[in-house]
Amino acid sequence: MKTGDCDILILPGYAGSGEEHWQARWAGRLRTGWVVAQADWHQPDPEDWRARIVAAVEAATRFPAGVVRGAMLVAFPDIETCQNLPASVCSFAPVPRDPLPFPALLVASRTDPHCSYERAEEFGAAWGASVVDAGEAGHINIASGHGPWPEGLMRLAGFMSTI
């Protein structure tokens, strides 16, 4: 599968993504990519966020409603130990441990201030996701030097070729 063959939903985390963040850049560059907007990026409500994600999946036009073909998760925060995270983010805990019903790829950094690499491996194993070691990449955001993040776009293309 290629990026133009499907809807690509980009789900930023706490505080959203600024214009220079790779998520915003990808949404602007990928013809079928778009950011799932949230009502409040700084005071997230778990039920509202879930509802908006479900609505976005159902609104996707290139597959039957509600069908997710795969997920690429990047720098997933450990909302259970809440390392350097606001209390509003921790309200999403616990992290579900059920296997995902679709292929998944989890990109994790060894120096992410919001999730240890070991915890990322635990989450990936529980979900049945392949875990990619991004090395010492911080939180894989603008602050860690990942504005456009071309390596991530290549990783997405590689993952999509397996779906």
Beta strands, then each sheet from edge to edge (+ up, - down):
strand 1: 8-10
strand 2: 33-35
strand 3: 71-74
strand 4: 104-108
strand 5: 130-133
sheet 1: 1+ 2+
sheet 2: 3+ 4+ 5+
end
